[in-house]
Each structure stands twice: as C-alpha cells, then as structure tokens.
Amino acid sequence: MISGVFVKPSVGRSITDVYDPQDRHVLVRFPTALVTILAVAGALAFGLVGYLGYNSDSAIVRSLFEKAWPLFLWFSALVFTLEIAVLRHPRLRRQLVEALIVTIISMIVVGVAAVFPDAVTQFLSNLLNIHIYIPEIGNSPWTYAILNFGIILVFWADTVRRWIHARGGASRARVLDLGIGTLEFGEEGDLPTLPELIAGDLIAGGVLVALLALIFQASVLNPISDALQLGARITTCTLSWPIGQCSGDLASNPPTLFRIDIIQALIYLPLGFITLALTATTNAFSAASDTESAAGSPGTAVSAGADDGQALSTEVLPAGQDIPSGERGSGRVRTSVIETIYEALRAPLQRRIRLVVDNLLLALRNVVWPLFILLGMVALGQASKSIAFYLRTQSNQRNCDAGLTAVVGGVKSCQIVADQIASGLQYGNLAEGVGLVIAAAIAIVVALMMLVFSLHVAGNTFRFLGVVAWIAALTLWLFSLSLSVSNALFNLVGLTQRQPFPLFGVSTSASLLVFLFACLFLVMGKARSARRRAAAHVATS
C-alpha cells in the first residue's frame, strides 16, 4: 500500500478532520462569541474601507485608511481560525505554532509591501535582473550524457533493488516519523509477483528512455535554454556521446543520445512485453489446471462408471444455477490473464509514480508549505485592495451623479470615475477580489496538507470550506442590507455623503437570489415529504 501524502485514516476520523461527510456536520464547535466577533469585525472592516480613505479625506485619515488593512486583518483572522481548527489536536501543537508563526511573518511581509511598494518593487527588480549564465556547462556534451545516463542508472539501480527485495520477500517500505505519527513510504500489501514486477519495470524503463530520447534533442532544449537565459547554444554534437569526433550526422560515430535511448527503448519494451506474455500464459495454464483438478472436490459431481482420470460431467451449483465446467475453466483462464497483465502494469504506473511523488513532496515539504501560506496572504492582500476599489468606486459614482464633486476631489476625479464605470472596472475588481479569496483559501489548505503531509486534510478541509461558503452565501444579503441601511442613516443625519453600500448591489442581489432559491427548494422538499406521509397514512389506514 502506498502511503505518505496519499495516506488515508485507517480507522474512524483523522485528527485533522473538521467536517464529517457521512453525518454532514461540522466536527469543531466554534464558540458563539467567536462567530459573533468575526461577523461584527467583518462588517466593521467593510464599513471602514467603504467610508474612509478617499482623496478628499484629511491627510491623517487618508494615510490611515488609504490601504485596505482592516479587510486584510479580518481575512487574516479567518486564516488563523482555519489553521487552529485543522491543527487543534494536541499532537499537532508544534505544527500549529509553526503555521501561526509563518502566517504572522507573511502578514508582516504583505504589510511592508503595501506601505513601501517602491522599495519592494526595486528589490524584486534587482533580484530578477541577476542572471546566472552557464554557457560552458550548457555547451558541453558531458553535461547531457551525465544527465541522461545518470537518470537511467538511478532507475535501474532502484529497479534491481526492488527485484532483489521481491525475491527475498523483504519489505519495500521505509518508515519516517514527522512528529505527527509514523508514516510509511514505499510499497506494502498486495504486491505483484516477481515476474510481473520484472515485466512492468522493463516496460516502464522503455517508456522512460523513450521520453529521454524526446527530451535530449536540440529542438527541445534550445527553447528552454533561451527561456531561462542560460546562454547555451545546443547542437546535435552537444547531445552526442562525449567520446569521439562528432560530425553532426545521426548515423555517424559517436551516436547521439537520441539514437542510444531509442535503441534501449526498443530493447526494453519487447523484453517487457514478452515477459508479461509468458507470465500471463503460465498463470492461465495454472488456472486451467486448478480448474480441472477441482473435479471430485466438494460441490463437483462426477458421473459413475467413468474411466480413471476422466470426468464425464462436472458441475457446480452457484445460487441454484448450473454452470458447465468448461465455462468455469475459461472464466478462470480469462480472469487470470487479465489480472496478470493488470498487476504487472499497475506496479510501475500506480505504485511507482505515487512513490516518486511522495518522495518529491517530502523533499520539498518544508519549502512548499511556508511558500503557499505566503502566497495565500499575498492573495488576500490584493483581494482586500480590489474589494476596497469596488466599494469606493461605487461611492464616487453616486456622489458624482449627485453633484458632490468635492467629495472625490473635483471634476477631474469625477471624470476618472466616469471612465472607470464605463469600462466596468469596478466589477472587474470585485470579480478579481472574489477569485483571489478563493485562490488564497486553496493555497492555505495546500499548505496545511503539506504541513501534516496528508492528502486527506485537503479533501476534508475543502468540504468544510464548502459549508462555510454556503452559509456565507445564504446570509451575506443580510449583512449587506444592514450596511446599506446604515449608509442611508449616515446620509440622512449628515455624518457622511458617501454611498459605498447601495441598497441592492451585485453581491447583495446574488446572495438574495441564492437564499430565495434555497427557500424554494426547501418548501418543495417539505411539500413532497408531506405528500409522501399522507400517502403512507392512507395506505396503512
């Protein structure tokens, strides 16, 4: 059995589960006070971003609220809540502390980038302008020969080791403790036989060298070299056997890596297919022999008076139905052949690929999960900026339409707003903000999955986030309407003339439609249930 990131909880729930898909309920009981604080804080964050930070505000207010930091802090609080919910178990205390520390550092990085954008831009520009040129290495035939044959050597060294272990019946798994529990990386359980393993690995080796033949060509590597700015100019001679005088002819000495790899593929693949065919044929005859030897066993009737060793009639009675022995034997033969071929191909394709993915992810684990948290926080920072632009553009549009030009800094600003509205820029920013929030959620979940090193974490957490998104979609219109009413109140008492929250904006209308459709389906479901109960009552009375 392949484990590692693909491991599944063996018994019951995992310690990281936040949602039970069988019973369809959330496993974490969030305190009412916490939910209330997060909801109120969200409404307050949207209010601060919508009402403050405009060009016409005083210098202090504009400097404090020009950036959408209230929204970013609220999104960060949601990230903290999710991380604590997933990593709540005492055994995951170290992982929880690590995740929270990396998240806080990422928040600081995003904040610095927002306050000092020019300095960060200059730093990144200088970093990206650093080019590492390796023309000598890239133009040497030894480089590609070592890469090509090194990959093949590693493949066959691991393959022979697997064959030796399979012959001796030794375990093909290694155990690793990540501080969460013991994980196994390797192959255990229902393994193929040695002939099936040899056949499958020969076929896999043929596919590998065929891929290497396609890769180690000048037409493939030169575009990659140009994209990476390596400064190497690769020719046919560069991709040839490094010993000898190269003339550039594919058929000359030394041969090209393409030619060498193709020859290997044409050797490995026939050997693999022949081994697989012989194994399948042997297993089929073995299955047929087992079928014939079953005569006289329990469940088999042999006619009296038959010669020794010759069964005149053989029959079994599954579920009261007669099945001729010939059909039973052919069925076993057919099944044996199919299972042999399937197991031989499944070993290198399924098990081996998963093993490679496990080892690769394990090697990158401590780099990938902090990077994904950083990417998620960067996405939330940009999402906050896009949502703030959407709210402020709505307010500027209504103020300009009402002739309140001083609110947005004069006629020139109103002209800019008119151009933005005409191009639909505010809706583009709203869609961008929603998309970035979704991308951030995916990045954070992937980070938690890599931290705990279990694919099950991602699936279960996404189910939980689906429930949260459904609740948000059903209730968003209520929060939005409350902000719209407060908008009207502030305008009426003269506290502000800004209108970032129209009565039925895009998000409010979408949420209200979702709620109405949900109510319709609920009423229809209750009506169907009532009719079924009434019909059952009439039938029993």
C-alpha positions as a printed NumPy array, in Angstrom:
array([[  0.   ,   0.   ,   0.   ],
       [  1.317,   3.441,  -0.899],
       [  1.2  ,   5.876,   1.981],
       [  2.826,   9.247,   2.591],
       [  0.767,  12.164,   1.317],
       [ -1.733,   9.67 ,  -0.095],
       [ -2.342,   8.015,   3.275],
       [ -5.93 ,   7.808,   4.49 ],
       [ -7.197,   7.432,   8.056],
       [ -7.217,   3.712,   8.767],
       [ -9.908,   3.725,  11.418],
       [-12.518,   6.38 ,  12.133],
       [-11.752,  10.059,  11.667],
       [ -8.43 ,  11.786,  11.292],
       [ -7.236,  14.178,  14.   ],
       [ -7.316,  16.966,  11.397],
       [-10.936,  16.436,  10.324],
       [-13.207,  19.451,  10.679],
       [-16.175,  18.007,   8.78 ],
       [-17.939,  14.643,   8.836],
       [-19.119,  13.814,   5.288],
       [-21.249,  10.872,   6.484],
       [-23.334,  12.763,   9.03 ],
       [-22.821,  16.088,   7.222],
       [-21.969,  18.138,  10.254],
       [-19.015,  20.234,  11.404],
       [-16.839,  18.48 ,  13.964],
       [-15.436,  21.667,  15.502],
       [-17.729,  23.548,  17.843],
       [-16.906,  27.209,  17.299],
       [-17.845,  29.38 ,  20.303],
       [-20.796,  31.664,  19.685],
       [-18.74 ,  34.602,  20.896],
       [-16.04 ,  33.867,  18.319],
       [-18.522,  33.644,  15.44 ],
       [-20.187,  36.863,  16.6  ],
       [-16.874,  38.715,  16.904],
       [-15.749,  37.582,  13.449],
       [-19.071,  38.597,  11.871],
       [-19.14 ,  42.028,  13.536],
       [-15.457,  42.569,  12.779],
       [-16.113,  41.753,   9.116],
       [-18.958,  44.262,   8.884],
       [-16.795,  46.874,  10.647],
       [-13.861,  46.193,   8.312],
       [-16.051,  46.632,   5.218],
       [-17.503,  49.802,   6.74 ],
       [-14.1  ,  51.367,   7.463],
       [-12.803,  50.575,   3.995],
       [-16.007,  51.821,   2.347],
       [-16.329,  55.125,   4.207],
       [-12.702,  56.173,   4.763],
       [ -9.514,  56.51 ,   2.731],
       [-10.747,  58.836,  -0.061],
       [ -8.808,  61.656,  -1.726],
       [-10.961,  64.289,  -0.039],
       [-10.258,  62.987,   3.483],
       [ -7.835,  64.761,   5.744],
       [ -4.198,  63.807,   5.411],
       [ -4.247,  61.755,   8.619],
       [ -7.42 ,  59.845,   7.778],
       [ -6.314,  59.236,   4.209],
       [ -2.893,  57.95 ,   5.311],
       [ -4.503,  55.664,   7.891],
       [ -7.227,  54.159,   5.729],
       [ -5.992,  54.52 ,   2.156],
       [ -4.735,  50.944,   2.355],
       [ -7.378,  48.287,   2.919],
       [ -5.702,  46.956,   6.062],
       [ -8.971,  46.437,   8.02 ],
       [-10.128,  43.913,   5.401],
       [ -6.718,  42.271,   5.302],
       [ -6.659,  41.885,   9.089],
       [-10.135,  40.362,   9.008],
       [ -9.133,  37.886,   6.311],
       [ -6.036,  37.065,   8.389],
       [ -8.245,  36.366,  11.406],
       [-10.219,  33.898,   9.288],
       [ -6.956,  32.206,   8.261],
       [ -5.905,  31.908,  11.916],
       [ -9.29 ,  30.393,  12.758],
       [ -8.995,  27.828,   9.961],
       [ -5.454,  26.851,  10.957],
       [ -6.416,  26.434,  14.607],
       [ -9.473,  24.355,  13.644],
       [ -7.48 ,  21.96 ,  11.435],
       [ -4.451,  21.679,  13.754],
       [ -6.383,  21.725,  17.032],
       [ -5.269,  18.283,  18.258],
       [ -2.587,  18.283,  20.996],
       [ -0.361,  16.042,  18.873],
       [ -0.278,  18.814,  16.247],
       [  0.711,  21.578,  18.652],
       [  4.128,  22.077,  17.058],
       [  2.622,  22.219,  13.57 ],
       [  0.04 ,  24.755,  14.76 ],
       [  2.714,  27.02 ,  16.237],
       [  4.764,  26.785,  13.036],
       [  1.74 ,  27.623,  10.861],
       [  0.775,  30.619,  13.011],
       [  4.344,  31.969,  13.054],
       [  4.694,  31.671,   9.272],
       [  1.285,  33.328,   8.816],
       [  2.263,  36.263,  11.047],
       [  5.563,  36.688,   9.189],
       [  3.664,  36.59 ,   5.884],
       [  1.282,  39.267,   7.192],
       [  4.268,  41.473,   8.025],
       [  5.758,  40.931,   4.565],
       [  2.463,  41.847,   2.881],
       [  2.106,  44.908,   5.126],
       [  5.599,  46.152,   4.336],
       [  4.966,  45.61 ,   0.633],
       [  1.749,  47.661,   0.901],
       [  3.317,  50.553,   2.845],
       [  6.624,  50.659,   0.924],
       [  5.714,  49.408,  -2.558],
       [  8.523,  51.267,  -4.33 ],
       [ 11.235,  49.724,  -2.162],
       [  9.828,  46.211,  -2.654],
       [  9.464,  46.741,  -6.402],
       [ 13.047,  47.914,  -6.655],
       [ 14.242,  44.92 ,  -4.636],
       [ 12.384,  42.452,  -6.841],
       [ 13.59 ,  44.201,  -9.969],
       [ 17.193,  43.914,  -8.838],
       [ 16.655,  40.296,  -7.873],
       [ 15.122,  39.361, -11.207],
       [ 17.898,  41.105, -13.126],
       [ 20.502,  38.791, -11.648],
       [ 21.249,  36.279, -14.414],
       [ 23.377,  33.206, -13.958],
       [ 24.965,  32.192, -17.206],
       [ 26.456,  28.73 , -17.585],
       [ 27.416,  28.536, -21.267],
       [ 30.424,  26.295, -20.693],
       [ 28.401,  23.684, -18.826],
       [ 25.443,  24.019, -21.169],
       [ 27.59 ,  23.567, -24.284],
       [ 29.456,  20.502, -23.016],
       [ 28.356,  17.048, -24.271],
       [ 29.374,  15.598, -20.904],
       [ 26.601,  17.562, -19.16 ],
       [ 23.81 ,  15.917, -21.112],
       [ 25.436,  12.492, -21.192],
       [ 25.768,  12.527, -17.388],
       [ 22.158,  13.656, -17.005],
       [ 20.794,  11.112, -19.457],
       [ 22.7  ,   8.073, -18.254],
       [ 22.537,   9.202, -14.625],
       [ 18.731,   9.092, -14.737],
       [ 18.83 ,   5.669, -16.403],
       [ 21.386,   4.382, -13.87 ],
       [ 19.287,   5.558, -10.903],
       [ 16.204,   3.919, -12.418],
       [ 17.864,   0.544, -12.935],
       [ 19.666,   0.613,  -9.563],
       [ 16.338,   1.12 ,  -7.817],
       [ 14.68 ,  -1.461, -10.085],
       [ 17.256,  -4.177,  -9.373],
       [ 16.997,  -3.43 ,  -5.657],
       [ 13.235,  -3.911,  -5.884],
       [ 13.692,  -7.215,  -7.723],
       [ 16.123,  -8.497,  -5.078],
       [ 13.786,  -7.482,  -2.25 ],
       [ 10.801,  -9.036,  -4.04 ],
       [ 12.663, -12.306,  -4.466],
       [ 13.691, -12.38 ,  -0.813],
       [ 10.28 , -11.31 ,   0.424],
       [ 11.743,  -8.264,   2.193],
       [  9.738,  -5.161,   2.986],
       [  9.82 ,  -2.4  ,   0.392],
       [  8.787,   0.424,   2.652],
       [ 10.654,   2.898,   4.768],
       [  9.201,   4.356,   7.952],
       [  9.503,   8.032,   8.788],
       [  8.315,   9.944,  11.83 ],
       [  7.337,  13.542,  11.026],
       [  6.426,  14.288,  14.627],
       [  2.748,  13.617,  13.89 ],
       [  2.886,   9.873,  13.792],
       [  4.576,   7.168,  11.778],
       [  4.241,   7.333,   8.009],
       [  5.343,   4.637,   5.577],
       [  6.897,   5.493,   2.224],
       [  7.142,   2.595,  -0.163],
       [  5.222,  -0.462,  -1.281],
       [  3.479,  -2.862,   1.039],
       [  0.471,  -5.125,   0.932],
       [ -0.882,  -6.508,  -2.34 ],
       [  2.315,  -6.553,  -4.435],
       [  2.831,  -8.134,  -7.865],
       [  4.812, -11.335,  -8.247],
       [  8.467, -11.172,  -9.292],
       [  7.793, -11.973, -12.999],
       [  5.031,  -9.374, -13.067],
       [  7.356,  -6.882, -11.386],
       [ 10.138,  -7.555, -13.907],
       [  7.77 ,  -7.231, -16.859],
       [  6.279,  -3.998, -15.58 ],
       [  9.66 ,  -2.441, -14.816],
       [ 11.019,  -3.35 , -18.244],
       [  8.048,  -1.617, -19.846],
       [  8.475,   1.367, -17.532],
       [ 12.174,   1.513, -18.405],
       [ 11.322,   1.515, -22.109],
       [  8.886,   4.388, -21.618],
       [ 11.484,   6.299, -19.555],
       [ 14.277,   6.085, -22.128],
       [ 11.799,   6.945, -24.902],
       [ 10.906,  10.131, -23.006],
       [ 14.601,  10.911, -22.514],
       [ 15.104,  10.467, -26.26 ],
       [ 12.402,  13.039, -26.909],
       [ 13.814,  15.476, -24.351],
       [ 17.51 ,  15.347, -25.287],
       [ 17.101,  16.991, -28.664],
       [ 18.335,  20.421, -29.722],
       [ 14.849,  21.48 , -30.864],
       [ 13.515,  20.813, -27.348],
       [ 16.372,  22.061, -25.152],
       [ 17.244,  25.263, -27.031],
       [ 13.869,  26.969, -26.326],
       [ 14.243,  26.013, -22.654],
       [ 17.768,  27.459, -22.585],
       [ 16.543,  30.678, -24.189],
       [ 13.651,  30.996, -21.729],
       [ 15.971,  30.543, -18.751],
       [ 18.629,  32.813, -20.321],
       [ 21.341,  30.236, -19.778],
       [ 23.343,  31.429, -22.763],
       [ 23.918,  27.905, -24.09 ],
       [ 23.643,  27.004, -27.775],
       [ 22.876,  23.286, -28.054],
       [ 23.619,  21.348, -31.244],
       [ 23.377,  17.736, -32.353],
       [ 27.043,  17.245, -31.423],
       [ 26.349,  18.602, -27.934],
       [ 23.757,  15.857, -27.485],
       [ 26.026,  13.038, -28.699],
       [ 28.245,  10.523, -26.944],
       [ 31.043,  12.726, -25.494],
       [ 33.91 ,  10.459, -26.608],
       [ 34.94 ,  10.731, -30.243],
       [ 34.904,  13.243, -33.065],
       [ 31.395,  14.482, -33.866],
       [ 30.4  ,  15.303, -37.439],
       [ 26.759,  16.077, -36.789],
       [ 25.455,  13.036, -38.678],
       [ 22.885,  10.984, -36.767],
       [ 24.286,   7.738, -38.149],
       [ 27.948,   8.602, -37.533],
       [ 30.214,   7.997, -34.575],
       [ 29.737,   8.992, -31.871],
       [ 25.99 ,   8.246, -31.793],
       [ 23.534,  10.807, -30.439],
       [ 21.774,  10.393, -27.105],
       [ 18.505,  10.193, -29.064],
       [ 19.77 ,   7.174, -31.003],
       [ 21.157,   5.458, -27.89 ],
       [ 17.911,   5.96 , -25.944],
       [ 15.713,   4.771, -28.821],
       [ 17.81 ,   1.601, -29.107],
       [ 17.395,   0.991, -25.384],
       [ 13.637,   1.532, -25.638],
       [ 13.429,  -0.968, -28.493],
       [ 15.244,  -3.497, -26.29 ],
       [ 13.363,  -2.956, -23.021],
       [  9.843,  -2.821, -24.436],
       [  9.911,  -6.153, -26.341],
       [ 11.563,  -7.863, -23.363],
       [  8.885,  -6.465, -21.069],
       [  6.036,  -7.495, -23.356],
       [  7.488, -10.992, -23.848],
       [  7.995, -11.443, -20.095],
       [  4.459, -10.222, -19.474],
       [  3.026, -12.511, -22.135],
       [  4.913, -15.544, -20.775],
       [  3.801, -14.747, -17.238],
       [  0.182, -14.349, -18.324],
       [  0.322, -17.601, -20.338],
       [  1.865, -19.52 , -17.431],
       [ -0.701, -18.184, -14.992],
       [ -3.508, -19.014, -17.41 ],
       [ -2.424, -22.657, -17.752],
       [ -2.006, -22.818, -13.979],
       [ -5.546, -21.532, -13.531],
       [ -6.821, -24.05 , -16.074],
       [ -5.049, -26.892, -14.274],
       [ -6.58 , -25.787, -10.979],
       [-10.   , -25.843, -12.603],
       [ -9.61 , -29.39 , -13.933],
       [ -8.158, -30.659, -10.665],
       [-11.233, -29.362,  -8.904],
       [-13.208, -32.366, -10.246],
       [-14.277, -34.571,  -7.386],
       [-13.945, -31.805,  -4.854],
       [-16.903, -30.674,  -2.766],
       [-19.512, -29.095,  -4.99 ],
       [-18.484, -31.206,  -8.012],
       [-20.4  , -34.289,  -9.258],
       [-18.529, -36.938, -11.263],
       [-20.555, -39.487, -13.263],
       [-20.276, -43.055, -12.144],
       [-18.615, -45.528, -14.487],
       [-16.158, -43.02 , -15.922],
       [-12.63 , -44.131, -16.671],
       [ -9.887, -43.289, -14.156],
       [ -8.754, -39.656, -14.511],
       [-11.566, -38.778, -16.912],
       [-14.522, -36.792, -15.623],
       [-17.58 , -37.198, -17.865],
       [-19.529, -34.366, -16.255],
       [-18.545, -31.637, -13.856],
       [-20.905, -29.098, -12.441],
       [-21.174, -26.579,  -9.625],
       [-24.329, -25.004,  -8.354],
       [-23.874, -21.333,  -7.53 ],
       [-27.152, -19.811,  -6.379],
       [-29.125, -22.787,  -7.7  ],
       [-27.901, -22.445, -11.281],
       [-25.886, -24.98 , -13.254],
       [-22.663, -23.716, -14.855],
       [-20.768, -26.034, -17.212],
       [-17.238, -26.763, -16.126],
       [-15.854, -25.585, -19.462],
       [-17.299, -22.128, -18.928],
       [-15.973, -22.125, -15.376],
       [-12.495, -23.064, -16.602],
       [-12.479, -20.481, -19.393],
       [-13.642, -17.87 , -16.907],
       [-10.697, -18.627, -14.636],
       [ -8.288, -18.513, -17.56 ],
       [ -9.663, -15.194, -18.752],
       [ -9.541, -13.706, -15.258],
       [ -6.007, -14.954, -14.701],
       [ -4.687, -13.397, -17.907],
       [ -6.372, -10.05 , -17.259],
       [ -5.239,  -9.892, -13.623],
       [ -1.656, -10.782, -14.544],
       [ -1.379,  -8.04 , -17.152],
       [ -3.183,  -5.53 , -14.951],
       [ -0.989,  -6.179, -11.902],
       [  2.203,  -6.042, -13.949],
       [  1.288,  -2.658, -15.43 ],
       [ -0.184,  -1.293, -12.204],
       [  3.063,  -1.756, -10.278],
       [  5.238,   0.648, -12.274],
       [  2.432,   3.054, -13.156],
       [  0.444,   3.427,  -9.963],
       [  2.726,   2.407,  -7.133],
       [  5.958,   3.707,  -8.55 ],
       [  4.59 ,   7.055,  -9.689],
       [  2.991,   7.608,  -6.294],
       [  6.219,   6.657,  -4.596],
       [  8.112,   9.211,  -6.674],
       [  5.508,  11.878,  -5.908],
       [  5.68 ,  11.033,  -2.192],
       [  9.45 ,  11.324,  -2.082],
       [  9.438,  14.523,  -4.132],
       [  6.798,  16.168,  -1.94 ],
       [  8.603,  15.017,   1.187],
       [ 11.826,  16.616,  -0.041],
       [ 10.013,  19.881,  -0.837],
       [  7.679,  19.794,   2.149],
       [  9.477,  22.303,   4.394],
       [  9.824,  24.724,   1.489],
       [  6.398,  24.335,  -0.081],
       [  4.068,  24.832,   2.875],
       [  5.535,  28.183,   4.066],
       [  5.595,  29.374,   0.456],
       [  1.914,  28.535,  -0.008],
       [  0.996,  30.396,   3.18 ],
       [  2.909,  33.421,   1.897],
       [  1.167,  33.184,  -1.474],
       [ -2.194,  32.92 ,   0.267],
       [ -1.558,  36.028,   2.362],
       [ -0.337,  37.961,  -0.691],
       [ -3.537,  36.974,  -2.495],
       [ -5.63 ,  38.181,   0.463],
       [ -3.757,  41.494,   0.474],
       [ -4.502,  42.034,  -3.204],
       [ -8.108,  40.866,  -2.702],
       [ -8.569,  43.491,   0.04 ],
       [ -7.258,  46.175,  -2.307],
       [ -9.605,  45.09 ,  -5.12 ],
       [-12.665,  44.992,  -2.857],
       [-11.815,  48.437,  -1.457],
       [-11.574,  49.798,  -5.007],
       [-15.004,  48.343,  -5.792],
       [-16.641,  49.929,  -2.725],
       [-15.021,  53.337,  -3.204],
       [-15.792,  53.437,  -6.917],
       [-19.475,  52.786,  -6.159],
       [-19.496,  55.657,  -3.682],
       [-17.647,  58.014,  -6.039],
       [-20.098,  57.239,  -8.832],
       [-23.131,  58.125,  -6.739],
       [-21.517,  61.236,  -5.281],
       [-20.508,  62.47 ,  -8.715],
       [-24.001,  61.782, -10.067],
       [-25.406,  63.833,  -7.181],
       [-23.063,  66.736,  -7.967],
       [-20.975,  66.265,  -4.824],
       [-17.7  ,  66.712,  -6.687],
       [-15.8  ,  67.969,  -3.663],
       [-16.217,  64.562,  -2.011],
       [-13.997,  62.911,  -4.587],
       [-11.599,  65.781,  -5.164],
       [-13.115,  67.802,  -8.018],
       [-14.33 ,  67.444, -11.58 ],
       [-11.167,  65.713, -12.758],
       [-11.7  ,  62.874, -10.281],
       [-15.315,  62.553, -11.402],
       [-14.168,  62.222, -14.982],
       [-11.786,  59.451, -13.953],
       [-14.597,  57.714, -12.09 ],
       [-16.874,  58.023, -15.127],
       [-14.238,  56.374, -17.298],
       [-13.806,  53.593, -14.758],
       [-17.543,  52.963, -14.565],
       [-17.876,  52.977, -18.351],
       [-15.214,  50.287, -18.659],
       [-16.774,  48.163, -15.902],
       [-13.573,  48.381, -13.879],
       [-15.392,  48.195, -10.54 ],
       [-16.979,  44.843, -11.404],
       [-13.668,  43.549, -12.684],
       [-12.103,  44.39 ,  -9.335],
       [-14.967,  42.705,  -7.494],
       [-14.526,  39.52 ,  -9.546],
       [-10.765,  39.721,  -9.009],
       [-11.238,  40.078,  -5.255],
       [-13.541,  37.046,  -5.062],
       [-11.187,  34.984,  -7.224],
       [ -8.181,  35.921,  -5.099],
       [-10.017,  34.962,  -1.905],
       [-10.747,  31.537,  -3.406],
       [ -7.13 ,  31.192,  -4.55 ],
       [ -5.908,  32.151,  -1.072],
       [ -8.16 ,  29.538,   0.528],
       [ -6.752,  26.88 ,  -1.81 ],
       [ -3.17 ,  27.957,  -1.039],
       [ -3.726,  27.849,   2.734],
       [ -5.339,  24.4  ,   2.55 ],
       [ -2.475,  23.08 ,   0.399],
       [ -0.023,  24.467,   2.963],
       [ -1.815,  22.649,   5.794],
       [ -1.9  ,  19.474,   3.692],
       [  1.865,  19.633,   3.162],
       [  2.489,  20.503,   6.811],
       [  0.626,  17.407,   8.012],
       [  1.606,  15.528,   4.828],
       [ -1.772,  14.005,   4.154],
       [ -3.946,  14.473,   1.096],
       [ -6.944,  13.687,   3.298],
       [ -6.505,  17.063,   5.024],
       [ -7.169,  18.903,   1.765],
       [-10.307,  16.945,   0.896],
       [-11.844,  17.264,   4.356],
       [-10.967,  20.956,   4.743],
       [-12.382,  21.824,   1.324],
       [-15.656,  20.157,   2.344],
       [-15.696,  22.304,   5.463],
       [-14.976,  25.466,   3.466],
       [-17.821,  24.493,   1.146],
       [-20.18 ,  24.518,   4.122],
       [-18.804,  27.89 ,   5.244],
       [-19.22 ,  29.327,   1.733],
       [-22.821,  28.059,   1.604],
       [-23.633,  29.704,   4.937],
       [-21.984,  32.938,   3.779],
       [-23.947,  32.89 ,   0.513],
       [-27.237,  32.488,   2.412],
       [-26.558,  35.263,   4.928],
       [-24.444,  37.8  ,   3.013],
       [-27.504,  39.735,   1.86 ],
       [-28.5  ,  40.367,   5.483],
       [-25.11 ,  41.839,   6.378],
       [-25.088,  43.829,   3.142],
       [-28.573,  45.192,   3.775],
       [-27.567,  46.226,   7.291],
       [-24.657,  48.184,   5.819],
       [-26.998,  49.709,   3.212],
       [-29.428,  50.824,   5.922],
       [-26.595,  52.327,   7.951],
       [-25.466,  54.008,   4.709],
       [-28.872,  55.679,   4.384],
       [-28.821,  56.637,   8.087],
       [-25.395,  58.289,   7.829],
       [-26.509,  60.235,   4.744],
       [-29.73 ,  61.346,   6.474],
       [-28.086,  62.683,   9.637],
       [-25.267,  64.3  ,   7.632],
       [-22.478,  62.177,   9.064],
       [-21.212,  61.418,   5.54 ],
       [-22.477,  61.697,   1.999],
       [-20.598,  58.685,   0.761],
       [-22.58 ,  55.697,  -0.509],
       [-20.313,  52.635,  -0.778],
       [-23.188,  50.262,   0.013],
       [-26.134,  50.669,  -2.378],
       [-29.423,  49.092,  -1.412],
       [-29.129,  46.182,  -3.845],
       [-25.586,  45.865,  -5.073],
       [-24.17 ,  42.971,  -7.069],
       [-23.097,  40.879,  -4.061],
       [-26.33 ,  41.604,  -2.184],
       [-28.522,  40.646,  -5.13 ],
       [-26.553,  37.451,  -5.786],
       [-26.777,  36.385,  -2.154],
       [-30.508,  37.166,  -2.03 ],
       [-31.126,  35.064,  -5.158],
       [-29.221,  32.15 ,  -3.618],
       [-31.318,  32.474,  -0.461],
       [-34.61 ,  32.595,  -2.404],
       [-33.698,  29.537,  -4.486],
       [-32.719,  27.678,  -1.307],
       [-36.074,  28.614,   0.26 ],
       [-37.901,  27.408,  -2.86 ],
       [-36.166,  24.036,  -2.781],
       [-36.828,  23.76 ,   0.958],
       [-40.57 ,  24.444,   0.529],
       [-40.788,  21.981,  -2.374],
       [-38.96 ,  19.341,  -0.336],
       [-41.281,  19.786,   2.624],
       [-44.301,  19.559,   0.32 ],
       [-43.046,  16.295,  -1.193],
       [-42.393,  14.895,   2.288],
       [-45.913,  15.862,   3.396],
       [-47.447,  14.163,   0.357],
       [-45.445,  11.004,   0.99 ],
       [-46.513,  10.913,   4.627],
       [-50.14 ,  11.448,   3.644],
       [-49.971,   8.655,   1.043],
       [-48.371,   6.312,   3.568],
       [-51.071,   7.147,   6.121],
       [-53.833,   6.415,   3.594],
       [-52.192,   3.124,   2.605],
       [-51.942,   1.924,   6.204],
       [-55.443,   3.025,   7.237]])
